[in-house]
Structure formats: C-alpha cells, structure tokens
Amino acid sequence: MKCPVAFPSVNENSEAKRNKFKAGVRAYALDYYVPEYVPSDTDPLCAFRIEPLQGVDMIEASAAVAAESSSGAWTEVWSNRLADIDYDKAKVYRVAKWLRLVGGDHLHTGTVVGKLEGSRHETLGIIDLLRERMTPSDPKRGVYFDQDFAGLKAVWPLASGGIHVLNIPDLYAIYGNVAFWLFGGGTHGHPRGSRAGARANRVATEAIASGNTLDDAAKTRPELREAMELWGKVKFGVAD
C-alpha cells in the first residue's frame, strides 16, 4: 500500500539537487529515483521486495534500498571522490517484475544472517527459483507449485546487509559457490582499513570453501583474526 508523504522535489533544477554535497539529511529519492532512466544492455538488473513502513512513500523506500545497495553505503568512496557517484549509483526507474522471467542478472534474496528481511526457509526457496531448472512444490519454502523454468538462464542470488567474516560459514551453507556476497561495512570497517578487510573476507571464504574453519585460518592470518574479534558481537536474529 502506498502511504504518501512529502519529500523534496526530484527536479534536476531544485535547490536540494543543486546542494547535493551540502551536509545534512536529504531524501533518498533526490538522488536515486530516476524514473526516466533506460537501462543499457550491460546494466545489471536487480529486483527487491519492498514493504514500506507506515507513512513512508514507496518511491522513497525504493530509493533508500537502491542507495543502501550501492553508492549510498560507500562512505569512503563519497569522502574521497573515488568514483563517479551519479554514474555508478543504483537507480530506481520503474516497477520490477520477477527477475528471472525478464532475463535479470542478480537478486537480493534476503541475507538470513544479516539485516535484510527473509527467513532461512524462504531464502532457500528463492535461491532454488533463481538457479534450478525445476523447483518442486515446497510450501515451507514459499514455493506452492512445481515451477519449470525450461531454458531460462539462472539468476545470481545475492546476500548483503550487515554481513561480515563470521557469517561466511552460514552464507556458504545457504548459498554455496554460485552467489554474490557483498561486504560493505564488513570490509571497510576493518581496524586496519579496507584492504585488510578485503583480505580477511577472501581468506575466510577460501577457508570455508576448502573445508577448513575460520579459527584455523585465523591462526596464520592476522587480518582475519582481527576481523573476527571486531565483528564477534554483531548478530541479527532471523527466524527459520
């Protein structure tokens, strides 16, 4: 249900648009709602299920998801002007349909162990729908009838939102190898910076994929040990 609220004009000539780098709180829709945008052939397409809180406009909620899934969460990139934000940012441009049917590339499925909505069973059902040729009925996973996708290409399931190295064992168990895991704060928040954070995530992923444990890998990789110590108390409660 759309709950209309007022937010600043998204007109390119508005004062809010002209002052986009001025400090302060601004509506997500000012930067991430681009209704006239036409995707190029090389653009990745992503669809989200969004249920705005009471009083939040659907456009603003959708723009918030686009922001937090892209440049809105790139604090270091924004601060140091390391990229063309307007070019690289995600854009809300129209209502998305079921991604696999229209040839989409990837889909945020819910993180289970992170902060995005989605139970473990529901997320497993969505992953099957994205990757498998045939997905049998399984109401527990939210699949209520057999679904045969015939020759349609698979879609990459994607997990992000509050994830860090200690989530990797669960992420691997849920998603396997054919998936994207996006570590934003879980990379840049490392005590020794983004490069050490990226190394920690890579080492942890390779350890779990090869059948080892994080504790064993951390014995010889200080960046992983430091990340585990930092993120040890960050947990999200998600139902099965």
C-alpha positions in Angstrom: 0.0 0.0 0.0 1.3 3.4 -0.9 1.5 5.8 2.0 2.0 9.3 0.6 4.4 11.6 2.4 6.2 14.7 1.3 9.8 14.7 0.3 11.8 17.3 -1.6 11.4 17.8 -5.3 13.4 15.4 -7.5 13.5 18.1 -10.3 17.1 18.5 -11.5 16.9 22.2 -11.0 15.6 22.1 -7.4 17.6 23.7 -4.6 18.0 20.3 -3.0 19.6 18.8 -6.2 21.9 21.8 -6.6 23.1 21.4 -3.0 23.7 17.6 -3.1 27.0 17.7 -1.4 25.9 20.0 1.4 25.9 18.3 4.8 22.6 17.3 6.3 19.7 14.9 5.9 18.2 14.5 2.4 15.6 12.3 0.9 16.9 9.2 -0.9 14.6 9.9 -3.9 16.5 13.1 -4.7 19.5 11.1 -5.9 18.3 7.5 -6.6 14.8 7.9 -8.1 15.4 8.4 -11.9 12.0 7.5 -13.5 13.1 8.3 -17.0 16.2 6.1 -16.9 16.5 3.5 -19.6 18.9 0.5 -18.7 21.6 -0.2 -21.2 22.4 -3.7 -22.5 25.3 -4.0 -20.0 23.4 -2.8 -16.9 22.8 -5.4 -14.2 19.1 -5.5 -13.2 18.1 -6.2 -9.6 14.7 -6.6 -8.0 13.7 -6.2 -4.4 10.5 -7.0 -2.4 9.8 -3.8 -0.5 7.2 -3.2 2.2 7.4 0.5 3.3 6.7 1.3 6.9 3.5 3.2 7.6 3.9 6.7 6.4 6.8 6.0 4.1 6.2 6.6 0.4 7.0 3.6 -1.9 9.3 5.7 -4.1 11.3 6.9 -1.1 11.5 3.4 0.3 12.6 2.0 -3.1 15.2 4.8 -3.5 16.5 4.0 0.0 17.1 0.4 -0.9 18.9 1.5 -4.1 21.1 3.8 -2.1 22.0 1.3 0.6 22.7 -1.3 -2.1 25.1 0.9 -3.9 26.8 4.3 -3.5 24.7 5.4 -0.6 26.8 3.0 1.6 30.2 3.8 0.0 31.3 6.2 2.7 35.0 6.1 1.8 34.2 6.5 -1.9 32.0 9.5 -1.2 34.5 11.1 1.1 37.5 10.8 -1.2 35.6 11.2 -4.6 37.0 7.9 -5.8 34.2 7.2 -8.3 31.6 8.9 -10.4 28.7 8.6 -8.0 26.0 9.6 -10.4 27.2 7.1 -12.9 27.8 4.2 -10.5 24.8 4.5 -8.2 21.8 2.2 -8.4 18.7 3.8 -9.9 15.0 3.2 -9.2 13.3 3.7 -12.6 10.2 1.5 -12.7 8.4 -1.4 -11.0 10.4 -4.6 -11.4 8.8 -7.9 -12.5 10.0 -11.4 -11.5 13.7 -11.1 -12.4 14.4 -14.4 -14.0 11.5 -14.2 -16.4 12.8 -10.9 -17.8 16.4 -12.0 -18.0 17.8 -10.3 -14.9 21.3 -10.8 -13.6 21.0 -11.0 -9.8 18.6 -10.6 -7.0 18.9 -9.7 -3.3 17.3 -12.7 -1.7 17.4 -11.8 2.0 20.5 -12.4 3.9 19.2 -14.7 6.7 22.3 -13.9 8.9 22.3 -10.2 8.1 19.9 -7.3 8.4 17.8 -7.9 5.3 14.4 -9.5 5.7 13.9 -13.2 4.9 13.8 -16.4 6.8 16.2 -19.3 6.1 13.5 -21.5 4.5 12.1 -18.6 2.4 15.5 -17.6 1.2 16.4 -21.2 0.3 13.2 -21.4 -1.8 14.0 -18.1 -3.6 17.6 -19.4 -4.3 16.1 -22.5 -5.9 13.8 -20.5 -8.0 16.7 -18.4 -9.3 19.1 -21.2 -10.0 17.4 -24.5 -10.6 15.8 -25.6 -13.9 13.0 -27.3 -12.0 11.8 -26.3 -8.5 9.3 -28.7 -6.9 6.5 -27.5 -4.7 7.6 -26.9 -1.1 5.2 -24.6 0.9 7.7 -24.5 3.8 10.0 -22.6 1.5 7.2 -20.5 0.0 7.0 -22.5 -3.3 3.4 -23.6 -3.7 3.5 -25.4 -7.0 6.1 -27.0 -9.3 8.0 -24.5 -11.4 9.8 -25.4 -14.6 12.0 -22.6 -16.0 12.9 -24.6 -19.1 15.7 -22.8 -20.9 15.6 -19.6 -19.0 19.1 -18.6 -17.7 19.7 -18.7 -14.0 20.0 -15.6 -11.8 22.7 -15.0 -9.3 21.4 -14.8 -5.7 23.0 -12.0 -3.7 23.4 -11.6 0.0 24.4 -8.3 1.7 23.4 -6.1 4.6 25.3 -6.3 7.8 27.4 -9.4 6.9 31.0 -10.0 8.0 33.6 -12.8 8.1 31.8 -14.7 10.9 28.7 -15.1 8.7 30.7 -16.8 5.9 30.1 -20.4 7.2 26.4 -19.8 7.2 26.4 -18.0 3.9 28.3 -20.8 2.3 25.9 -23.4 3.7 22.9 -21.4 2.4 24.2 -20.2 -1.0 27.1 -22.4 -2.0 29.6 -21.2 -4.6 27.2 -19.7 -7.1 26.3 -16.4 -5.4 27.4 -12.9 -4.7 28.2 -11.8 -1.1 28.6 -8.1 -0.7 30.6 -6.9 2.3 30.4 -3.1 2.7 31.0 -2.2 6.3 32.3 -5.7 6.8 35.2 -4.7 4.6 35.8 -1.0 5.2 35.2 -1.3 8.9 38.3 -3.4 9.5 40.6 -1.9 12.1 43.5 -1.7 9.5 41.4 -0.4 6.7 39.6 -1.6 3.5 42.5 -3.7 2.1 42.9 -5.7 5.2 39.1 -6.1 5.4 39.0 -7.5 1.8 41.9 -9.9 2.6 40.0 -11.1 5.7 36.8 -11.8 3.7 38.8 -13.6 0.9 40.8 -15.7 3.4 37.6 -16.7 5.3 35.7 -17.6 2.1 38.5 -19.8 0.8 38.9 -21.5 4.2 35.3 -22.4 4.4 35.0 -23.5 0.7 38.0 -25.8 1.2 36.6 -27.4 4.3 38.6 -25.7 6.9 37.4 -23.5 9.8 37.7 -19.8 10.5 39.6 -20.4 13.7 42.3 -22.5 11.9 42.7 -19.9 9.1 42.9 -17.1 11.7 46.0 -18.7 13.3 48.2 -17.6 10.4 46.2 -14.6 9.0 46.2 -11.7 11.5 43.7 -9.7 9.3 41.1 -12.5 9.7 41.7 -12.8 13.4 41.3 -9.0 13.9 38.0 -9.0 11.8 36.7 -11.9 13.9 37.4 -10.1 17.1 35.8 -6.9 15.8 32.6 -8.4 14.5 32.1 -11.1 17.1 29.2 -9.3 18.8 27.3 -8.2 15.7 24.4 -10.6 15.2 20.9 -10.4 13.8 18.1 -12.6 15.0 16.3 -14.1 12.0 13.6 -16.8 12.1 14.0 -20.1 10.4 
